[in-house]
């Protein structure tokens, strides 16, 4: 059984970490509902950050999207290359999007970039 926790060391927690990932990104993947930025980090583990702006929806919808994206990460850590920071930025209309939608988009994006 794989470790499905989402610990503090796996999170981008500071604004400077998000800015560094944006500035030093080595790839930018765009899907229908997400923009995925990937940047190398100095740690052996993967770290992710999730951004959902007010343009996407009200607080309830934004929090739902963040919960679903965290769950996709927790259950599918193998998709994310270790030693990288990933910033997942929600974009567009997320009406009707669920766990499977986000999982398919991320899998397809990483499959195309690998």
C-alpha positions, 0 to 999 in steps of 0.5 A, a space after each residue: 500500500 502506498 503512502 497516501 498522506 499529504 504532509 507539510 513537506 509535500 506542499 508549497 506553502 510560501 508565496 516565494 515558493 510559488 513565485 520561484 516555481 513560476 520563474 524557474 519552470 521547465 515545463 508548462 502544460 495546459 489542459 482544458 481546466 488546468 495549467 500545470 507548471 513544473 520546476 525542479 526543487 532542491 528536495 528529494 520529494 515532490 511538492 505541489 501547490 494549488 491556485 484557484 482564483 475568484 474568477 473560477 467561482 465562489 468560495 465553495 466551488 474553489 474549495 471543492 476544486 482544491 480538495 479534488 486536486 489534492 485527492 488526485 495528487 494523494 492517490 496518484 503520486 506516481 504521476 508526479 516526478 519526484 524532485 519537482 515542484 508543481 503548481 496547479 492553476 485552475 482555469 475556465 469553467 469547472 461545472 460538472 468536473 469531478 475527480 475522474 475529469 481532473 485525473 484524466 487531464 493530469 494523466 494525459 498532460 504528463 503522458 504527453 510530456 514524458 
